[in-house]
Amino acid sequence: MLVYMKFFAFSLLFFCSQILYAQCNSKLPYARNASWSPDGSKIVYVSNISGNNEIYIMNADGTKSKKITNTEHPNYYPFFSPNGKQIVFMSYRSPNTVIYVMDIDGSNLQQLTPDNAINGDPFFTPDGAKIVFFSERDENQDIYIMNADGSKEQRLTDHTASENSPIVSPDGKKIVFVSTRDGNAEIYTMDLDGKNQKRITDDPRSDRVPRWSPDSKKIIWYSREPSNVAGSGTLSWNGAELYEIDLETQNRKQLTHNYALEQAPSYSPNGKIILFTSCRTGSRQIFTMDLDGNNVKQLTFSINEKEAVKDLVESTYASLFYNNGTPELFKKGFHPNFHMYSHFKNESSLWSYDQFVEYFKTNQKKIEPKSWEFKEIDVTGNMAMVKLEVFSKEKKVYTDYITLFKLAEGWRIFSKTYTVH
């Protein structure tokens, strides 16, 4: 029953939210530039939720996010070093963007490139000995490589076009990058010394931010076609989607079909999950999904939606129902179409909101005060699922599963299922 409810609720959310998916509200806080730690346990990313583009690290499931920079200058494109101990990134801490490296706690900051030209998109080679990046020091935006300490810079491309987003393959043999040398942003590869440059895509659209698969056999990227500004603070995009190509077979596959601004995809180190950013929920945020595009999970939010869900469940349900609260306060958290499902002693029952409230009023004096613990809060777009364990004198007596939707007036509880221990 719970699995069916979750599937139905998510399907309803997906259907009702399509009209929002094509828009990205730039007035809302965003999260972007996400990349994996070498072991896949952490994600480093950029967010302006604190007012400035700062670098954060969180667990791979989106929990325990921690800000590791605190500056007045925007920071972009952080990547872990191969040993997971450092982060390389670009920052506007001078008139131009400069490349820095720091420890994963934000300490030991070192400037690697001079501030007399724009430098950006840094990425370590697999052995950690070198860093590839782009620079505009000779007026053109070209790809360079340097030692990890910033010494011995070497130019790899020399073209009047714009060339950026260099990423070294996991086997250390190739660099994938973006170039406009053929009149449009396309994806290219070349050897680590700049030789054997080869175009991979040939699209009328703009192909950007390529990433290698862990076995160096595939490349994933996003392709987009910008349209006109739809309104103040809102950008509209025509099908900016994620794509994958097998370099050996040349088979190309579209991974998303949301007509949203899907960006910056990257494979997890084990090759089983794709990390990406999307505007499918209104603001640019970080998501993960399986290789086939299923099992989408939102990791970051424009506000702390998990805390908002927790506060509502606690104030309008748990603290009332399990601590003899005022029945009228249920209305602040429950939707009128709320239903409760239960299965106990081989009997199933379905209660409406009115029946639920009437039961509470009738049995309020018989209900012993209880404590509770939030075991899981899963927020996906405008839907949330909460797992709540309830205790009586330190003994677990119930497990509640609560479904919520976010409406114009805020989060509301739509259903509850529970089991008795």
VEXNU-320508 format. One record per residue (C-alpha): x, y, z. Coordinates in pm, whole numbers, plus 50000, padded with zeros to 5 digits. Layout:
// VEXNU-320508
<pt px="X" py="Y" pz="Z"/>
...
// end
This chain:
// VEXNU-320508
<pt px="50000" py="50000" pz="50000"/>
<pt px="50279" py="50246" pz="50092"/>
<pt px="50469" py="50181" pz="49771"/>
<pt px="50152" py="50235" pz="49568"/>
<pt px="50074" py="50558" pz="49753"/>
<pt px="50423" py="50695" pz="49698"/>
<pt px="50414" py="50609" pz="49329"/>
<pt px="50070" py="50762" pz="49283"/>
<pt px="50162" py="51076" pz="49475"/>
<pt px="50483" py="51128" pz="49280"/>
<pt px="50303" py="51067" pz="48950"/>
<pt px="50043" py="51327" pz="49042"/>
<pt px="50315" py="51572" pz="49137"/>
<pt px="50499" py="51512" pz="48811"/>
<pt px="50185" py="51568" pz="48604"/>
<pt px="50080" py="51883" pz="48787"/>
<pt px="50427" py="52036" pz="48789"/>
<pt px="50510" py="52016" pz="48418"/>
<pt px="50407" py="52374" pz="48361"/>
<pt px="50681" py="52485" pz="48602"/>
<pt px="50959" py="52269" pz="48464"/>
<pt px="51048" py="52497" pz="48173"/>
<pt px="51119" py="52791" pz="48401"/>
<pt px="51417" py="52878" pz="48618"/>
<pt px="51349" py="53155" pz="48866"/>
<pt px="51673" py="53348" pz="48910"/>
<pt px="51530" py="53534" pz="49211"/>
<pt px="51538" py="53216" pz="49421"/>
<pt px="51858" py="53085" pz="49586"/>
<pt px="52026" py="52820" pz="49375"/>
<pt px="52279" py="52536" pz="49396"/>
<pt px="52508" py="52443" pz="49104"/>
<pt px="52854" py="52323" pz="48991"/>
<pt px="52821" py="51993" pz="49177"/>
<pt px="53086" py="51718" pz="49159"/>
<pt px="53163" py="51392" pz="49340"/>
<pt px="53437" py="51309" pz="49586"/>
<pt px="53667" py="51027" pz="49463"/>
<pt px="53495" py="50768" pz="49683"/>
<pt px="53144" py="50891" pz="49599"/>
<pt px="53053" py="50966" pz="49961"/>
<pt px="53056" py="51347" pz="49932"/>
<pt px="52946" py="51616" pz="49688"/>
<pt px="53106" py="51959" pz="49659"/>
<pt px="52896" py="52238" pz="49508"/>
<pt px="52826" py="52611" pz="49491"/>
<pt px="52521" py="52783" pz="49641"/>
<pt px="52415" py="53142" pz="49695"/>
<pt px="52165" py="53056" pz="49969"/>
<pt px="52375" py="53261" pz="50215"/>
<pt px="52380" py="53561" pz="49980"/>
<pt px="52707" py="53494" pz="49796"/>
<pt px="52834" py="53212" pz="49576"/>
<pt px="53003" py="52996" pz="49838"/>
<pt px="53139" py="52643" pz="49825"/>
<pt px="52969" py="52369" pz="50027"/>
<pt px="53028" py="51999" pz="50092"/>
<pt px="52744" py="51757" pz="50170"/>
<pt px="52692" py="51385" pz="50195"/>
<pt px="52599" py="51208" pz="49872"/>
<pt px="52237" py="51183" pz="49992"/>
<pt px="52212" py="51559" pz="50047"/>
<pt px="52250" py="51553" pz="50425"/>
<pt px="52494" py="51742" pz="50647"/>
<pt px="52576" py="52030" pz="50414"/>
<pt px="52863" py="52247" pz="50535"/>
<pt px="52988" py="52579" pz="50396"/>
<pt px="53366" py="52579" pz="50357"/>
<pt px="53423" py="52926" pz="50207"/>
<pt px="53313" py="53258" pz="50348"/>
<pt px="53413" py="53543" pz="50120"/>
<pt px="53271" py="53854" pz="49958"/>
<pt px="53366" py="53721" pz="49615"/>
<pt px="53182" py="53465" pz="49399"/>
<pt px="53328" py="53113" pz="49382"/>
<pt px="53267" py="52859" pz="49104"/>
<pt px="53342" py="52510" pz="48971"/>
<pt px="53491" py="52324" pz="49268"/>
<pt px="53642" py="51978" pz="49214"/>
<pt px="53801" py="51732" pz="49455"/>
<pt px="54161" py="51627" pz="49414"/>
<pt px="54207" py="51254" pz="49334"/>
<pt px="54307" py="51180" pz="49696"/>
<pt px="53999" py="51365" pz="49826"/>
<pt px="54205" py="51598" pz="50046"/>
<pt px="54187" py="51920" pz="49844"/>
<pt px="53944" py="52121" pz="49634"/>
<pt px="54042" py="52324" pz="49330"/>
<pt px="53809" py="52605" pz="49219"/>
<pt px="53786" py="52945" pz="49049"/>
<pt px="53698" py="53271" pz="49223"/>
<pt px="53652" py="53641" pz="49152"/>
<pt px="53886" py="53755" pz="49428"/>
<pt px="54056" py="53997" pz="49192"/>
<pt px="53946" py="54187" pz="48879"/>
<pt px="53962" py="53849" pz="48697"/>
<pt px="53877" py="53493" pz="48793"/>
<pt px="54171" py="53317" pz="48957"/>
<pt px="54227" py="52947" pz="49027"/>
<pt px="54280" py="52841" pz="49388"/>
<pt px="54326" py="52518" pz="49579"/>
<pt px="54235" py="52459" pz="49944"/>
<pt px="54192" py="52175" pz="50191"/>
<pt px="53842" py="52026" pz="50213"/>
<pt px="53773" py="52220" pz="50533"/>
<pt px="53847" py="52550" pz="50356"/>
<pt px="54189" py="52600" pz="50510"/>
<pt px="54535" py="52631" pz="50351"/>
<pt px="54418" py="52845" pz="50057"/>
<pt px="54672" py="52876" pz="49774"/>
<pt px="54651" py="53089" pz="49460"/>
<pt px="54764" py="52896" pz="49152"/>
<pt px="54720" py="53141" pz="48861"/>
<pt px="54800" py="53512" pz="48828"/>
<pt px="54521" py="53771" pz="48835"/>
<pt px="54616" py="53949" pz="48511"/>
<pt px="54375" py="53739" pz="48300"/>
<pt px="54061" py="53528" pz="48333"/>
<pt px="54140" py="53168" pz="48439"/>
<pt px="53881" py="52903" pz="48519"/>
<pt px="53731" py="52554" pz="48500"/>
<pt px="54021" py="52379" pz="48682"/>
<pt px="54035" py="52000" pz="48701"/>
<pt px="54300" py="51759" pz="48834"/>
<pt px="54461" py="51483" pz="48630"/>
<pt px="54393" py="51137" pz="48783"/>
<pt px="54739" py="51122" pz="48943"/>
<pt px="54688" py="51465" pz="49105"/>
<pt px="55012" py="51594" pz="48954"/>
<pt px="54861" py="51843" pz="48709"/>
<pt px="54558" py="52066" pz="48658"/>
<pt px="54387" py="52150" pz="48328"/>
<pt px="54205" py="52481" pz="48293"/>
<pt px="54112" py="52755" pz="48047"/>
<pt px="54269" py="53097" pz="48027"/>
<pt px="54214" py="53418" pz="47833"/>
<pt px="54567" py="53548" pz="47891"/>
<pt px="54639" py="53571" pz="47517"/>
<pt px="54302" py="53728" pz="47434"/>
<pt px="54161" py="53395" pz="47317"/>
<pt px="53999" py="53149" pz="47559"/>
<pt px="54216" py="52836" pz="47529"/>
<pt px="54293" py="52518" pz="47724"/>
<pt px="54609" py="52497" pz="47936"/>
<pt px="54771" py="52246" pz="48170"/>
<pt px="54999" py="52319" pz="48469"/>
<pt px="55155" py="52145" pz="48763"/>
<pt px="54931" py="52111" pz="49070"/>
<pt px="55131" py="52389" pz="49240"/>
<pt px="55065" py="52630" pz="48951"/>
<pt px="55407" py="52601" pz="48788"/>
<pt px="55506" py="52508" pz="48432"/>
<pt px="55196" py="52615" pz="48244"/>
<pt px="55156" py="52473" pz="47893"/>
<pt px="54908" py="52582" pz="47628"/>
<pt px="54715" py="52292" pz="47466"/>
<pt px="54482" py="52470" pz="47221"/>
<pt px="54541" py="52781" pz="47013"/>
<pt px="54227" py="52899" pz="46841"/>
<pt px="54033" py="53222" pz="46804"/>
<pt px="53720" py="53039" pz="46927"/>
<pt px="53611" py="53005" pz="47288"/>
<pt px="53737" py="52680" pz="47446"/>
<pt px="53662" py="52577" pz="47803"/>
<pt px="53534" py="52303" pz="48039"/>
<pt px="53838" py="52072" pz="48014"/>
<pt px="53804" py="51739" pz="48198"/>
<pt px="54071" py="51468" pz="48200"/>
<pt px="53953" py="51110" pz="48144"/>
<pt px="53984" py="50870" pz="48441"/>
<pt px="54247" py="50668" pz="48253"/>
<pt px="54453" py="50987" pz="48212"/>
<pt px="54478" py="50961" pz="47833"/>
<pt px="54232" py="51218" pz="47700"/>
<pt px="54084" py="51562" pz="47769"/>
<pt px="53725" py="51641" pz="47678"/>
<pt px="53642" py="52009" pz="47629"/>
<pt px="53399" py="52252" pz="47467"/>
<pt px="53486" py="52466" pz="47164"/>
<pt px="53300" py="52706" pz="46937"/>
<pt px="53559" py="52672" pz="46658"/>
<pt px="53293" py="52540" pz="46418"/>
<pt px="53048" py="52820" pz="46490"/>
<pt px="52857" py="52648" pz="46771"/>
<pt px="52946" py="52508" pz="47112"/>
<pt px="53045" py="52145" pz="47046"/>
<pt px="53228" py="51876" pz="47241"/>
<pt px="53583" py="51776" pz="47146"/>
<pt px="53851" py="51543" pz="47278"/>
<pt px="54229" py="51556" pz="47255"/>
<pt px="54533" py="51385" pz="47397"/>
<pt px="54685" py="51513" pz="47721"/>
<pt px="54950" py="51700" pz="47521"/>
<pt px="54689" py="51871" pz="47299"/>
<pt px="54735" py="51646" pz="46995"/>
<pt px="54468" py="51449" pz="46806"/>
<pt px="54187" py="51698" pz="46856"/>
<pt px="53856" py="51544" pz="46748"/>
<pt px="53498" py="51673" pz="46739"/>
<pt px="53250" py="51445" pz="46920"/>
<pt px="52918" py="51626" pz="46869"/>
<pt px="52773" py="51809" pz="46569"/>
<pt px="52451" py="51976" pz="46681"/>
<pt px="52258" py="52291" pz="46593"/>
<pt px="52214" py="52325" pz="46969"/>
<pt px="52473" py="52428" pz="47227"/>
<pt px="52655" py="52128" pz="47380"/>
<pt px="52829" py="52202" pz="47710"/>
<pt px="52984" py="52074" pz="48036"/>
<pt px="53099" py="51726" pz="47927"/>
<pt px="53204" py="51460" pz="48179"/>
<pt px="53366" py="51119" pz="48141"/>
<pt px="53225" py="50788" pz="48257"/>
<pt px="53443" py="50606" pz="48514"/>
<pt px="53569" py="50364" pz="48245"/>
<pt px="53656" py="50652" pz="48006"/>
<pt px="53433" py="50497" pz="47737"/>
<pt px="53138" py="50737" pz="47747"/>
<pt px="53079" py="51111" pz="47772"/>
<pt px="52776" py="51280" pz="47925"/>
<pt px="52680" py="51644" pz="47867"/>
<pt px="52387" py="51883" pz="47839"/>
<pt px="52248" py="52039" pz="47524"/>
<pt px="52029" py="52348" pz="47517"/>
<pt px="51869" py="52616" pz="47306"/>
<pt px="51789" py="52939" pz="47493"/>
<pt px="51471" py="53127" pz="47410"/>
<pt px="51350" py="53472" pz="47506"/>
<pt px="51320" py="53595" pz="47862"/>
<pt px="50976" py="53486" pz="47978"/>
<pt px="50942" py="53744" pz="48253"/>
<pt px="51128" py="53940" pz="48515"/>
<pt px="51371" py="53708" pz="48689"/>
<pt px="51254" py="53405" pz="48494"/>
<pt px="51447" py="53239" pz="48211"/>
<pt px="51276" py="53003" pz="47970"/>
<pt px="51463" py="52725" pz="47793"/>
<pt px="51361" py="52500" pz="47506"/>
<pt px="51447" py="52146" pz="47609"/>
<pt px="51786" py="52176" pz="47777"/>
<pt px="51841" py="51804" pz="47833"/>
<pt px="52111" py="51553" pz="47928"/>
<pt px="52275" py="51327" pz="47670"/>
<pt px="52526" py="51041" pz="47664"/>
<pt px="52746" py="50902" pz="47388"/>
<pt px="52940" py="50577" pz="47367"/>
<pt px="53272" py="50670" pz="47204"/>
<pt px="53329" py="50323" pz="47060"/>
<pt px="52986" py="50257" pz="46908"/>
<pt px="52889" py="50625" pz="46863"/>
<pt px="52548" py="50537" pz="47008"/>
<pt px="52388" py="50850" pz="47148"/>
<pt px="52112" py="50853" pz="47407"/>
<pt px="51893" py="51127" pz="47555"/>
<pt px="51869" py="51076" pz="47932"/>
<pt px="51611" py="51337" pz="48036"/>
<pt px="51289" py="51457" pz="47872"/>
<pt px="51164" py="51730" pz="48106"/>
<pt px="51188" py="52045" pz="47893"/>
<pt px="51369" py="52195" pz="48188"/>
<pt px="51712" py="52351" pz="48223"/>
<pt px="51905" py="52031" pz="48301"/>
<pt px="52278" py="52099" pz="48341"/>
<pt px="52622" py="51981" pz="48446"/>
<pt px="52576" py="51602" pz="48461"/>
<pt px="52845" py="51373" pz="48601"/>
<pt px="52872" py="51002" pz="48671"/>
<pt px="52926" py="50877" pz="49024"/>
<pt px="53263" py="50706" pz="49076"/>
<pt px="53092" py="50364" pz="49063"/>
<pt px="52912" py="50462" pz="48742"/>
<pt px="52565" py="50386" pz="48877"/>
<pt px="52426" py="50736" pz="48947"/>
<pt px="52419" py="51065" pz="48760"/>
<pt px="52455" py="51394" pz="48946"/>
<pt px="52311" py="51702" pz="48776"/>
<pt px="52145" py="52040" pz="48827"/>
<pt px="51793" py="52121" pz="48714"/>
<pt px="51524" py="52388" pz="48728"/>
<pt px="51247" py="52130" pz="48728"/>
<pt px="51122" py="52255" pz="49067"/>
<pt px="51144" py="52627" pz="48988"/>
<pt px="51498" py="52718" pz="49098"/>
<pt px="51829" py="52564" pz="48992"/>
<pt px="51903" py="52281" pz="49236"/>
<pt px="52107" py="51960" pz="49258"/>
<pt px="51960" py="51618" pz="49182"/>
<pt px="52067" py="51258" pz="49131"/>
<pt px="51911" py="50989" pz="48915"/>
<pt px="51981" py="50637" pz="48791"/>
<pt px="52149" py="50587" pz="48455"/>
<pt px="51812" py="50535" pz="48286"/>
<pt px="51674" py="50864" pz="48422"/>
<pt px="51460" py="50702" pz="48690"/>
<pt px="51474" py="50733" pz="49070"/>
<pt px="51525" py="51111" pz="49067"/>
<pt px="51617" py="51261" pz="49405"/>
<pt px="51649" py="51630" pz="49489"/>
<pt px="51946" py="51701" pz="49717"/>
<pt px="51936" py="52079" pz="49764"/>
<pt px="51654" py="52330" pz="49804"/>
<pt px="51603" py="52705" pz="49777"/>
<pt px="51497" py="52695" pz="50141"/>
<pt px="51540" py="52420" pz="50397"/>
<pt px="51230" py="52227" pz="50294"/>
<pt px="51313" py="51931" pz="50516"/>
<pt px="51305" py="52152" pz="50823"/>
<pt px="50978" py="52308" pz="50705"/>
<pt px="50823" py="51961" pz="50666"/>
<pt px="50953" py="51850" pz="51005"/>
<pt px="50819" py="52160" pz="51180"/>
<pt px="50473" py="52118" pz="51028"/>
<pt px="50445" py="51746" pz="51112"/>
<pt px="50566" py="51808" pz="51464"/>
<pt px="50349" py="52114" pz="51538"/>
<pt px="50024" py="52011" pz="51368"/>
<pt px="50032" py="51633" pz="51411"/>
<pt px="50280" py="51468" pz="51650"/>
<pt px="50264" py="51721" pz="51933"/>
<pt px="49883" py="51731" pz="51908"/>
<pt px="49787" py="51369" pz="51849"/>
<pt px="50040" py="51216" pz="52086"/>
<pt px="50040" py="51486" pz="52353"/>
<pt px="49669" py="51567" pz="52387"/>
<pt px="49674" py="51889" pz="52186"/>
<pt px="49385" py="52099" pz="52060"/>
<pt px="49198" py="51921" pz="51775"/>
<pt px="49126" py="52246" pz="51592"/>
<pt px="49500" py="52290" pz="51528"/>
<pt px="49496" py="51990" pz="51293"/>
<pt px="49350" py="52223" pz="51031"/>
<pt px="49677" py="52415" pz="51010"/>
<pt px="49865" py="52111" pz="50885"/>
<pt px="49613" py="51869" pz="50732"/>
<pt px="49450" py="51895" pz="50392"/>
<pt px="49069" py="51842" pz="50391"/>
<pt px="49120" py="51543" pz="50158"/>
<pt px="49348" py="51372" pz="50410"/>
<pt px="49306" py="50995" pz="50451"/>
<pt px="49457" py="50749" pz="50695"/>
<pt px="49527" py="50389" pz="50599"/>
<pt px="49592" py="50111" pz="50847"/>
<pt px="49631" py="49734" pz="50848"/>
<pt px="49617" py="49568" pz="51188"/>
<pt px="49536" py="49209" pz="51282"/>
<pt px="49458" py="49122" pz="50918"/>
<pt px="49206" py="49404" pz="50893"/>
<pt px="49244" py="49709" pz="50672"/>
<pt px="49074" py="50042" pz="50726"/>
<pt px="49052" py="50377" pz="50551"/>
<pt px="48964" py="50691" pz="50747"/>
<pt px="48875" py="51037" pz="50620"/>
<pt px="48996" py="51358" pz="50781"/>
<pt px="48666" py="51400" pz="50966"/>
<pt px="48681" py="51042" pz="51099"/>
<pt px="49042" py="51092" pz="51209"/>
<pt px="48960" py="51411" pz="51400"/>
<pt px="48645" py="51257" pz="51553"/>
<pt px="48846" py="50958" pz="51676"/>
<pt px="49095" py="51192" pz="51840"/>
<pt px="48821" py="51396" pz="52009"/>
<pt px="48645" py="51084" pz="52138"/>
<pt px="48959" py="50912" pz="52266"/>
<pt px="49169" py="51214" pz="52357"/>
<pt px="49162" py="51147" pz="52731"/>
<pt px="49260" py="50782" pz="52677"/>
<pt px="49567" py="50858" pz="52467"/>
<pt px="49881" py="50841" pz="52677"/>
<pt px="50149" py="51102" pz="52609"/>
<pt px="50420" py="50969" pz="52381"/>
<pt px="50755" py="51070" pz="52238"/>
<pt px="50863" py="51042" pz="51875"/>
<pt px="51166" py="51044" pz="51652"/>
<pt px="51197" py="51148" pz="51287"/>
<pt px="51372" py="50859" pz="51113"/>
<pt px="51350" py="50985" pz="50755"/>
<pt px="51236" py="51295" pz="50570"/>
<pt px="51245" py="51266" pz="50191"/>
<pt px="51158" py="51578" pz="49990"/>
<pt px="51124" py="51548" pz="49611"/>
<pt px="51003" py="51864" pz="49444"/>
<pt px="50663" py="51949" pz="49594"/>
<pt px="50612" py="51613" pz="49765"/>
<pt px="50752" py="51481" pz="50094"/>
<pt px="50749" py="51148" pz="50276"/>
<pt px="50810" py="51128" pz="50652"/>
<pt px="50887" py="50819" pz="50859"/>
<pt px="50807" py="50880" pz="51226"/>
<pt px="50870" py="50632" pz="51507"/>
<pt px="50652" py="50673" pz="51817"/>
<pt px="50749" py="50557" pz="52166"/>
<pt px="50562" py="50497" pz="52489"/>
<pt px="50788" py="50480" pz="52792"/>
<pt px="51090" py="50418" pz="52563"/>
<pt px="50915" py="50128" pz="52388"/>
<pt px="50842" py="50168" pz="52018"/>
<pt px="50467" py="50135" pz="51964"/>
<pt px="50395" py="50283" pz="51618"/>
<pt px="50569" py="50368" pz="51295"/>
<pt px="50392" py="50639" pz="51093"/>
<pt px="50445" py="50706" pz="50723"/>
<pt px="50316" py="51051" pz="50630"/>
<pt px="50276" py="51199" pz="50280"/>
<pt px="50274" py="51576" pz="50224"/>
<pt px="50235" py="51809" pz="49927"/>
<pt px="50350" py="52169" pz="49909"/>
<pt px="50062" py="52396" pz="49808"/>
<pt px="50043" py="52773" pz="49763"/>
<pt px="49973" py="52807" pz="50136"/>
<pt px="50261" py="52575" pz="50233"/>
<pt px="50310" py="52208" pz="50320"/>
<pt px="49998" py="52003" pz="50400"/>
<pt px="49953" py="51643" pz="50519"/>
<pt px="49757" py="51436" pz="50267"/>
<pt px="49787" py="51082" pz="50401"/>
<pt px="49912" py="50866" pz="50681"/>
<pt px="49975" py="50493" pz="50708"/>
<pt px="50101" py="50325" pz="51020"/>
<pt px="50196" py="49995" pz="51171"/>
<pt px="50166" py="49877" pz="51532"/>
<pt px="50463" py="49718" pz="51707"/>
// end
